[in-house]
Amino acid sequence: MVQKVLDEGYKLKFIDLSELPDDEIVFSACGTGGGIQTPMKMKWVANPRSKLTREPRYKIDWSTRLRDQIMQADREWCPLNTWSQIPDANFQDNTEKRLAELIGRESYTNIQFEVAPGFVSQLLAMAKKDKPFVDATVVGHRAAPEISQNGLNLENVQCTPAVWTTIMGDLLVVERALCFQRMEELVEGISTYSGGSIRGLHAVRGSDMKRSAFPGSESLAMKVGKGIRGALKKGTPPADAALKILGSIGFRLFEGEIFDFWQDEEYSFMTGTVKIRGTGAYAGHDLRIWFKNENHLSWLDGEPYVTSPDGINVVDSETGWGLANFWSAEWDPDRKVTVLGVEAEKRWETPMGLKLFGPRHFRTDIQHVPLMKVYREFY
């Protein structure tokens, strides 16, 4: 993907968060996606539901797929009107165009919501528009399931105006919302009836983004990836390489083999549980992890262990490959894994941060204990 864009003559431009001009407007990308209940799958699906592996065996033409899905609905239960517009492959560009119309100016650049695979696509999209890519996210050096879980919310930045689009090409403008959490609930509902996916942008001043976003998120992920690839070439443990790059914020939480895994799809999220049986130094112990898209709660031998906002990452011990909760085939029984903890940025340890991203946000009575303190207590 990257080489093709470079061959077309575009240049990739990274800038630090501090380089954002205060008086420019930045479009903050956000969205939600995951699982949906069976009745909704019978109507619309954003992605093929087989979700067995990350990479499909056959190439998918997404534009044709969207059109076919809409035409099937037209034949069966959702008749199109004469004025209906079937979205093309670039329908999400309408989001940015409409938001620019609403505020009367173009964005200086767009900034990522979280550390995610969309990083490369965003980087290339900005290059094609001759715009810089900001080395920062509004969540920090991790991902989050809810759009309310971001630094803009922590710093009391308004979440509107915002424009959202669905896979059917619907274009939705939100002029006012009670709060970020209410915005999250609105898009959850729309996502549930839109194949489990919705994407949007909202406008933020550069000065607000600079005090709200977390710098260095993507560059840290790139360094970890580079370290893992280097370890594989040398034949050394990739988890050790990742921990070396992470330094004081990285911790080895557990090692073992996958014992069990299950997932449930609901309200545009993927939820479920992972069980890992300890090996080596961890033999005789077990780890359980609960996820909502990402991993948030864990129990070591049945006792509360590491929780969000700190990161819990399960990687293949031999390859360094990160296991994704969306792909059930990743979780083969007896697969050897290492669980890495990554300490969250300090702003998440505030009362507001924990209300948004701590265990009680996920409706549990577990008390959050900072990762460093948990690690010292257990080891």
VOLUM-539669 format. One record per residue (C-alpha): residue in one letter; x, y, z. Coordinates in pm, whole numbers, padded with zeros to 5 digits, always signed. Layout:
N
AXYZ ...
This chain:
379
M+00000+00000+00000 V+00273+00243+00098 Q+00497+00170-00197 K+00214+00228-00444 V+00151+00576-00302 L+00522+00659-00305 D+00547+00541-00666 E+00266+00783-00755 G+00487+01069-00635 Y+00328+01146-00298 K+00538+01212+00011 L+00473+01095+00366 K+00502+01377+00617 F+00505+01312+00992 I+00480+01595+01242 D+00480+01606+01622 L+00166+01707+01807 S+00344+02026+01922 E+00376+02136+01559 L+00000+02175+01510 P-00088+02543+01454 D-00314+02669+01733 D-00558+02848+01503 E-00602+02566+01250 I-00891+02317+01255 V-00817+01947+01294 F-01071+01678+01211 S-01069+01411+01480 A-01155+01070+01336 C-01380+00846+01542 G-01620+00559+01505 T-01738+00233+01649 G-01767-00118+01519 G-01785-00481+01619 G-02054-00740+01662 I-02427-00727+01607 Q-02713-00959+01694 T-02848-01211+01442 P-03161-01011+01341 M-02937-00723+01239 K-02702-00954+01050 M-03000-01063+00841 K-03043-00702+00731 W-02702-00540+00695 V-02344-00655+00754 A-02044-00424+00733 N-01796-00711+00704 P-01827-01079+00620 R-01933-01256+00936 S-01702-01557+00892 K-01425-01368+01077 L-01207-01675+01112 T-00874-01515+01025 R-00743-01166+00973 E-00665-01219+00606 P-00941-01350+00376 R-00834-01617+00127 Y-00983-01421-00159 K-00971-01052-00240 I-01290-00863-00160 D-01416-00583-00386 W-01578-00369-00117 S-01757-00134-00357 T-01923-00426-00537 R-02002-00592-00205 L-02182-00281-00075 R-02382-00248-00393 D-02479-00616-00391 Q-02588-00592-00029 I-02813-00293-00098 M-02963-00455-00408 Q-03039-00775-00214 A-03220-00565+00046 D-03408-00385-00233 R-03534-00718-00370 E-03632-00862-00032 W-03744-00605+00223 C-03600-00254+00178 P-03725-00102-00151 L-03512+00180-00290 N-03662+00511-00394 T-03608+00685-00726 W-03381+00933-00547 S-03177+00671-00360 Q-02800+00699-00407 I-02598+00379-00380 P-02259+00466-00226 D-01941+00416-00424 A-01604+00308-00286 N-01523+00665-00176 F-01848+00738+00006 Q-01669+00817+00334 D-01506+01119+00170 N-01847+01284+00198 T-01798+01299+00575 E-01501+01533+00549 K-01659+01737+00270 R-01980+01795+00467 L-01800+01887+00791 A-01587+02139+00602 E-01906+02292+00461 L-02058+02316+00810 I-01765+02500+00967 G-01675+02698+00655 R-01314+02583+00625 E-01097+02286+00538 S-00908+02090+00800 Y-00534+02129+00846 T-00517+01752+00888 N-00705+01460+01042 I-00587+01286+01358 Q-00635+00921+01451 F-00862+00818+01734 E-00652+00522+01854 V-00357+00299+01774 A-00511+00070+01514 P-00455-00090+01171 G-00619+00215+01013 F-00294+00400+01082 V-00149+00314+00740 S-00466+00407+00551 Q-00484+00740+00734 L-00117+00809+00666 L-00163+00749+00294 A-00487+00947+00276 M-00312+01249+00426 A-00018+01208+00185 K-00254+01214-00115 K-00400+01541+00015 D-00054+01688+00081 K-00137+01709+00450 P+00086+01608+00743 F+00022+01303+00958 V+00028+01381+01331 D+00219+01137+01551 A-00054+01126+01817 T-00394+00983+01899 V-00670+01104+02128 V-00676+00773+02320 G-00303+00727+02379 H-00080+00430+02302 R-00370+00184+02298 A-00718+00141+02149 A-01060+00197+02308 P-01407+00060+02229 E-01604+00378+02298 I-01557+00722+02144 S-01607+00878+02488 Q-01278+00725+02603 N-01048+00994+02470 G-00835+01287+02577 L-01070+01545+02428 N-01332+01428+02676 L-01077+01444+02957 E-01001+01806+02869 N-01367+01910+02830 V-01348+01977+02454 Q-01687+01986+02280 C-01773+01680+02068 T-01976+01868+01807 P-02021+01956+01527 A-01974+01602+01400 V-02063+01422+01079 W-02112+01045+01057 T-02154+00803+00770 T-02269+00441+00747 I-02190+00170+00493 M-02520+00248+00321 G-02397+00599+00247 D-02620+00771+00504 L-02477+01108+00603 L-02569+01225+00952 V-02495+01561+01115 V-02491+01597+01495 E-02507+01961+01600 R-02547+01906+01974 A-02503+01618+02220 L-02542+01609+02597 C-02185+01487+02641 F-01926+01259+02482 Q-02081+00952+02644 R-02421+01039+02503 M-02262+01079+02160 E-02118+00731+02204 E-02462+00589+02279 L-02614+00761+01977 V-02358+00614+01738 E-02381+00274+01908 G-02750+00266+01822 I-02691+00372+01463 S-02405+00124+01428 T-02623-00162+01554 Y-02864-00097+01267 S-02585-00034+01015 G-02395-00361+01000 G-02203-00291+01320 S-02001-00002+01182 I-02014+00377+01167 R-01739+00629+01102 G-01724+01000+01165 L-01526+01319+01213 H-01563+01616+01441 A-01389+01952+01426 V-01136+02053+01692 R-00915+02361+01718 G-00543+02296+01697 S-00488+02451+02041 D-00748+02216+02195 M-00602+01913+02019 K-00250+01994+02140 R-00358+01990+02506 S-00589+01690+02466 A-00422+01431+02242 F-00141+01197+02346 P+00184+01246+02150 G+00406+00971+02012 S+00146+00695+01988 E+00219+00582+01633 S+00596+00618+01653 L+00598+00399+01965 A+00396+00130+01785 M+00635+00149+01488 K+00938+00107+01718 V+00782-00198+01883 G+00706-00349+01543 K+01059-00284+01423 G+01199-00442+01740 I+00986-00754+01693 R+01092-00795+01328 G+01456-00756+01432 A+01418-01023+01701 L+01264-01266+01453 K+01561-01223+01219 K+01802-01289+01507 G+01600-01581+01643 T+01548-01416+01982 P+01214-01394+02174 P+00997-01118+02018 A+00822-01042+02348 D+01160-00959+02502 A+01226-00716+02217 A+00888-00549+02265 L+00950-00509+02638 K+01292-00359+02573 I+01139-00094+02345 L+00854-00022+02589 G+01099+00028+02873 S+00948+00144+03202 I+00588+00124+03077 G+00609-00241+02964 F+00555-00550+03185 R+00546-00926+03132 L+00217-01022+03294 F+00188-01392+03209 E+00306-01674+02984 G+00116-01984+02890 E-00107-02158+02639 I-00454-02067+02521 F-00703-02277+02717 D-01037-02135+02605 F-01187-01844+02413 W-01536-01729+02332 Q-01696-01416+02197 D-02043-01263+02185 E-02166-00998+01945 E-02390-00725+02080 Y-02467-00355+02037 S-02191-00308+01776 F-01927-00456+02009 M-01743-00786+02034 T-01731-00906+02395 G-01600-01226+02546 T-01345-01407+02757 V-00997-01555+02712 K-00853-01823+02941 I-00478-01894+02947 R-00309-02184+03127 G+00030-02093+03273 T+00356-02259+03162 G+00719-02229+03268 A+00752-01985+03555 Y+00371-01948+03549 A+00290-02322+03561 G+00008-02402+03802 H-00153-02060+03750 D-00422-01934+03514 L-00517-01599+03367 R-00864-01490+03256 I-00923-01180+03043 W-01252-01008+02958 F-01272-00797+02645 K-01503-00545+02488 N-01335-00513+02148 E-01009-00463+02343 N-00893-00634+02664 H-01007-00451+02979 L-01025-00679+03284 S-00809-00969+03400 W-00798-01216+03688 L-00491-01411+03799 D-00595-01735+03972 G-00942-01586+04015 E-00824-01263+04180 P-00857-00921+04007 Y-00534-00840+03827 V-00456-00573+03561 T-00744-00359+03428 S-00806-00073+03189 P-00700+00197+03138 D-00371+00002+03144 G-00319-00210+02835 I-00342-00592+02828 N-00190-00741+02511 V-00178-01110+02416 V+00094-01199+02162 D+00220-01521+02010 S+00536-01611+02204 E+00714-01740+01894 T+00619-01478+01634 G+00523-01166+01831 W+00193-01162+01641 G-00076-00976+01834 L-00394-01179+01880 A-00712-00994+01785 N-01039-01061+01966 F-01231-01019+01641 W-01071-01325+01481 S-01161-01651+01651 A-00899-01856+01462 E-00625-01661+01641 W-00713-01836+01965 D-00626-02198+01890 P-00609-02409+02208 D-00250-02465+02328 R-00111-02175+02124 K+00185-02038+02319 V+00131-01677+02419 T+00287-01401+02626 V+00070-01136+02792 L+00228-00791+02794 G+00099-00506+03008 V+00149-00147+02898 E+00105+00130+03152 A-00149+00394+03050 E-00067+00764+03033 K-00098+00937+03369 R-00403+01141+03266 W-00605+00818+03264 E-00534+00771+03636 T-00739+01081+03726 P-01095+01058+03866 M-01238+01159+03525 G-01009+00917+03344 L-01108+00623+03562 K-01476+00709+03535 L-01436+00685+03157 F-01194+00395+03129 G-01166+00216+03463 P-01333-00115+03560 R-01645+00053+03696 H-01714+00209+03357 F-01766-00149+03240 R-02020-00202+03521 T-01805-00404+03759 D-01720-00353+04126 I-01349-00414+04068 Q-01121-00140+04198 H-00856-00022+03950 V-00500-00049+04078 P-00223+00107+03862 L-00025-00151+03669 M+00305-00081+03842 K+00149-00136+04186 V-00029-00455+04072 Y+00296-00592+03933 R+00483-00526+04256 E+00208-00685+04466 F+00201-01005+04260 Y+00574-01036+04192 
